[in-house]
Each structure stands twice: as structure tokens, then as C-alpha cells.
Amino acid sequence: MIAPIKVLLAAVLLLAPTVAVEAGTRTLVDSGRLPFAPSSSPYADVGLANLARLGKPDVLVLGTSAIRNALQPDVLEELIAAETGEEVHVQGLAQSAMSLKAQRLLVEGLAQLDLLPGTVVMGLTPVSLGGDNREGDWFIHSELGQAWRGCADISDPAESIDCWLGQASAMWRWRGRPDQLLNAVGRGVPRTFREGDRTLHENGWTAEKPATERQLIKAIPSTLERLQEEIFVPAFVFNEFMGLVSDLRSRGVEVIVVEMPYAPMLVEALLGRNPAWDEQRREGFALLEQAADIDIVEIDSLGEWATASAFHDLRHLSRKGAEPFTRQLWEMPEFREPVLAGVTSATEVAGSDSADGSDSAG
């Protein structure tokens, strides 16, 4: 018969490494050297870490890679400061191929962390209307997504067990990622991320290489293959868009929605394939406006700056096009005025809170 002390000793020896790794992982998370859980995208991991480190901004940019490339936060900061005389912090957190449903979860998580600002600029594209972004729920199914949404509504037994383990264990959330754990020990979460010619900056803006006219023309057939010929807005898109706007407004957020433009030659190709494409696009956005009771900022035409080099590809601006696009957007009253209203309102509230605190202290 094995003595109880030997059984206890064996258990301690077996569990000690696991306990040590769990404790070490939690220490990395608590110190900010490692995110709470991986999002399955290094762009999201770095972006969320930067947001947590820099604190709640005055303006947050949400959406997909189209607005992540196009709206340059430091330029918008400069324009707001020139108008108001106040320094503001604009931070981008838009993510590639993120569905409206996933964006709602992102907003919920940011609200729990008290990182939602008074103003949010949200980017939509014609792809948003069709809801055909088939992999857009990647964030929901990530370890971080599971941690934020909980496990109660997961029907698959294996996924449910995985979710519950992730709720309890930092080590489990980061399993299978030894390189990221080692990097966290050595240098923490990086403030920028580079992949090929794409660079994610600390402020959430992604700078990408300018294209040539020849490259854009060559990409038209393959791009058309990935885009729906007809634009039809499914019911779930209405529901998710209304829900996203409502989620933000219920938390006192000023919401500005911007339709992100395609390269002119892609629009011409889409119209050549379907002459009703532009009419369907306009009708789709008008229906979203009506459903959510919100005005969507539509850019009818781009300025003279919109040459081929202003684009990285047919649906994304390059690092050369982002600044003039941001400035053109600012010149539109339907964008500028609600941004200023949101920033001014937040400043007034902060000032009132500060005054109240001073009075009570006196």
C-alpha cells in the first residue's frame, strides 16, 4: 500500500510545473506584457494592448481594414485641435474582415474595460451591406472572444469545455503559443506590427504600399470574383447594424458612420458588370440609415489626390492616400460637425466632473 505522503508528494511534483506556468502567465497578463487572451490576430492583439496602455481616447475608429487604412488618427487629431484649440487623442481599432456581429462583441468588451470614448467613427463598405464576409466572425471564436461573450450559449460540447477552461485558466487561453509567451517575457506586447509591406502603427492606422495603375487594372478580374454582382441586404445585416449603433448610443457614444470608397476604376468595373450596382448600393445604405435612425456619410467623389498611388489595392487606400482622404473627409460638414459635437460634449462633461470634484473637496 502506498503511503498517503507519497501520493501527495507525487501530486505536488506533477502539478508544480502546471501551477508555475499558470502563475507566470497570469503575472504577464497582470503586468500588461501579455494580453488577457489571444484574439487570433496580431493586429487586434497589438491594437487592444495599445488602447489599454494609452487609455480611453477621445475618438475611437472601428470597422474593417478599409477605414483602418484610410483614416489617419494623427491627422484627425491635428484637424480637431486646429478647430477647437484642444489636444485630443484619436485611436484606431478597426480590424480586417470583422463582421458587424463581431464588432458588437468588441464594443461590449471595451465597455467592460471602460475604454469606450464619447465618439466613435465607424467605417462601412459595400461588402458590409451584403454580409458576405464569410470569415468575419473570427474574433467571436477566438480565445478573447470566448472570454468576453461567455460560454452559456455555446452548444458544441468540445467548444464549451474549451471555453470554460479558458475562463478559469490564463495558461489554457495561451496554450500552443510558446513564442508569444517568450516574447512577452522578453519585451512585452510590441507597440507596432509589421507584416510584409503593411505596418500597423501605435495609433491603430495601417500604412500600406502604394500601387501602380497597372497593378490596379490587373487586379480588377480577381477582385470582381470576390464581390457580389447584386447588392442585397439580408435581414441579419439590418439587425446587427441596428444593434451595433444601439449598443454604442446606449452608452452615451456619439456615432459617426462613414461609407468607405472603392478605387474609381473598380466602381467602373462593377457598373460594367451590373449597371444597377450604384443604385443598389445607395438604396442599401439608405435602408441602414432608416433602420438605425442615423446618417451615413457618403463620399460621392474623391479629390484630385486619388491617383493610382493613393490606393494599395482596389478597396484599400495606401499610406499616400490616407492623409488627403482624412482631410477631404474633414471638409464634409456631415462628418466634421458630429465629430466636433462629440468631442466638445465629452470635454464639457469632463470639465463639469472636475469642477464638481473640486467643489466637494473644498
N, C-alpha and C positions, 0 to 999 in steps of 0.2 A: 504494500500500500504506500502511495506517495504521500509524503508529509505535506500538510497544508502550506507550510512556509515555502516549500519548493515550488508548489503550484503558483503561489503568489509571486515568488521571485521570477518564475518563467513568464508570467503575465506581464510583470513590470518590464522585463527585458524585451519582450515582444512589442509592447505598446510604447515604450520610451521613444523610439525614433519617430513614431507617428505623432506623439504628443509634442515632441520638439519641433517637427516640421509645421504642425498646426500653429504652435505658439509663434514660431518665426514668421510664418505667413501673415498672421494677424498683426504682428508688430510692423511689418512692412506696409500693410494696409493702413493701420492707425497713424503711421508716421507720414503718410502721403507718398511713399515711394512706390506704391503699387495700388492700382485702382481696386475698388471693392470687389469687382468681378470683371472678367473679360467680356467685351461686347461683341466679340468675333470680328472686329475691325480695328486695326491700329489707328486709323483716323479718328474713330469715335473714342477709343481709349485715351489718346493724346488730347483730343479736344475736350473731353469731360474732365480730365486731370487739370488742364489749363484753366477751365472755368472754375473748378473748385478752388484752385490755388489763387486765382486773381480775384475771386469773389463775384457777387451779383453785379452784372453790368447794368448800364442804363438802357441799352438796346441789345436784344439778342436776335440773331439771324438764324432762322430754321428753314427746313426744306430739304432739297436734294442737291446733288453736285452742281446743278445749273446755277443756283444762287450762291453756292459755296465758291464757285469760280468767279462769279460776276460782280458781287457786291463786296467792295474792298473796305473793311471796317475802319482803317486808319484815315481813309479819305472821307468817309461819312462823319467820323469824329471831327475832322477839320472843318467840314461844312457846317455842322451843328454848332461848333464853337464860334465860328465866324458870325453866325446868326444870333446866337444867344449870349455870347461872351462867357459861357460856362464850359469848363472842360468836362467831357463825358467819356464814358467807356462803352465802346461797341464791340461785341464779341460774337463770332460766328460759331455755330454748332450744327450747321446743315451737313447731312450725310448722304453719300452716294446710294441711290436706289432704295431710299427709305420710304415705305408706304405711309399713307395718312394714318392708318391704324397704329403703326409703329411710332409715328410722331406723337400720337396721343399718349402712348406709354412713356415716351421720353419726357413729355411735359409733366406727366404725373410724377415721375421720378425727380425731376428738377424742383417741382413744388415741394416734395417731401424734404429735399435738401435746402430749401429756402434759397434757391438760385434763380427763380423766375423774376425777371425785371418788370418794370412798368410798361415796357414797349417791346413788342415782338414784330419783326419783319419776316414774313413767310413767303417763300417762292413756290410757284406752281408752274407746270409746263403742260402742253397738250397731252403728254403721256399721263399726267395726273387725272385728266378727265376720263380716260378710258379704263383706268385702273388695271392696265395690263402689265404692270410691273410685277412679274410673277415671283420674283425673289425679294420683294420689298419688305417682307416680314422678318428678315434675318435678325433684326435687333430683338424682336419679341422672343425668339427661340434661343437667344444667347444666354449665357450664364447670368449676365447682368439683367437681361430682360426677365428671366425667371425670378431673380431675386426681387425685382421691383413689382412684378404682377402677382406674385404668389403662386401657390400650387393647387388651389382648390378647384380650379376649372380645367385642370389637365386630365383628360380621360385615359390616355395611354399609360398603362401601369409602369413601364420602364421609365418613361419620361417623368412620371410623377415621383417615382423613387429618387431619380436623379435630382429633381427639383428640391425635394425635401432635404436631401443630403447637402445640397448647395446652400439651403437656408441656414443650416447648422454649422457648416464647416468651410472656413476660408481655404483650407488645403484642397478640399474637394472642388471648389469653384475654379481653382487654378491648376488642377491636375493636368498632366500631359503637356505642361508649358515650362519646362525647366529653364529654357533660355531666357524667358521673360522674368522668371524669379531671380536668376543670376544677375540679369541686367538691373533689376530693382535693388538688389543688394549693392551693386557697384555704383550705379549712377541715378537710380530712381527713374521716374517716368520722364522721357525726353519732352522738351517743350516744342519741338518741331518734328516733322516726319517727312522723309524724302523717299520716293519710290520712282525710279527712272527719272523722267523729266518733270515729275509732279512733286511740288513741295507744299506741305501743309505748314502754314505759319502759326506762330503762337496765338495770333488773334482769330484763328479759325478760317482765314482766307487761303484758298488753294491757288497757287501760281502754276500755270502750265505753259508749255512751249507754244509759240505762235505757229500757225500753219501757213502753207503757201496756197495760192489759188489752185494750183494743180492738184495738191493733196486733197483739198476740199471737193473738187469736181470728181476726182477718182473715188471718193468715199460715198458719193450720192447713192449708187445702187445698193450697197450693203446697208446703208442707213435706212433706206426705204423699206428694205426687207424686215427690219426690226420695228417699224412703226405701222400701226393700224391704218388701213386705207380710209375707212369711215370712222368718224368720231361719234361715239355713242356713250352716254354717261350712265353707267349702271346704278341701281338704287344704293348699293353699298358705298359707292363713292360719295353720294349725297350725304348719307348717314355719317360717314367718317369725317367728312369735311365740316358738316354742321357740328358734330361732336367736338372736333378739334378747336374750332372757333369758340364754341360754348365753354369748353374746358378753360381756355385762356381768359375769356371775359369774366367767367365766374370768379376768377382770382384777381380781378381788377386790372387785367392787362389790356393795353391799347393794341389792337391787332391791325397790321397793315399787310395786305396780301398783294403780291406783285406777280404778274404773268411774265415769265422769263422768255425772251425771244430766241428764235432759231436764226441761223445764218440765212440771209435773203435767198441764196441760191437753193437752199433746202426747201424753203417755202414755195419757191417757183416749181420745184420738182414735185412737191406734194400736191400743188394745184394742177399740175400737168397730169398727174395720176388720177386725181379726184377734184374736178372743178368746184365742188361744193365744200371742199375741206375748210376753207377760211370761214365760210358761213356757219358750218357745223361747230367750228372752234369757238366762234363768238357766241353762238347760242348756248354752248356748253358752259362757258364761263358765266354767261348771264343767268343761267339756271342755278349755278352755285351761288351767285350773288343773292338771288332771290331766296334761296333755301336758307342761307346763313345770315341774311339781312346785313350784308357787307358789300362795300365797293371794292372791286378788284382793279388794281392799277394796270392798265393795258398800254403797252408801248406800241403805237401804230407803226412807227418807222424809226430806224436808228439814224444817228448823225453821220456826217461825212467820215468820222473816225472808223466806221465799221467796215474796214477793208478786210481782206482775207487774213492778214496777220493779227487782226483783233480777235480771231477765233482760234481755239485749239483744235476743235473739230466742228462739225455742223450743228451741234447742240450745246457747245460749251465755249465760253469766252476764254481767251488766253490771258497771260499776265499783261499783255499790251492793251487788251481791250477793257480790263476791269475798271481802271481809273476813269476813263471817259464815260463808260456806262454808268458808273456811280454818280458822276457829275450830271449826266443827262437826266438820270432818274431824279436827282435833287431839284432840277429845274422844273419838274412837274408838280404843280400845287397839290394834286391829289395824293402825292407821296409826301412831299415836304411838310405840308400843314399838319397831318396827323402825327408824323414823327415829332415835330416840334411840340404839338399839344401833349403827346405822351411824355416827352422828356420834361417839359415845363411843369406838368402836373406832378410828376414824381419829385421834382426839385422842390415844389411848393409843399408837398406832403412831408418831405424830409426836413425842410426848414421849420415847418409847424411842429413836428415832433421834437426837434432840437430845442425850440423855444419853450415848449411845454415842459421838457426835462429840466431846462434851466430855471423856469419859474418854480417848479416843485422843489428843486434843490435849494433855491433861495429861501 
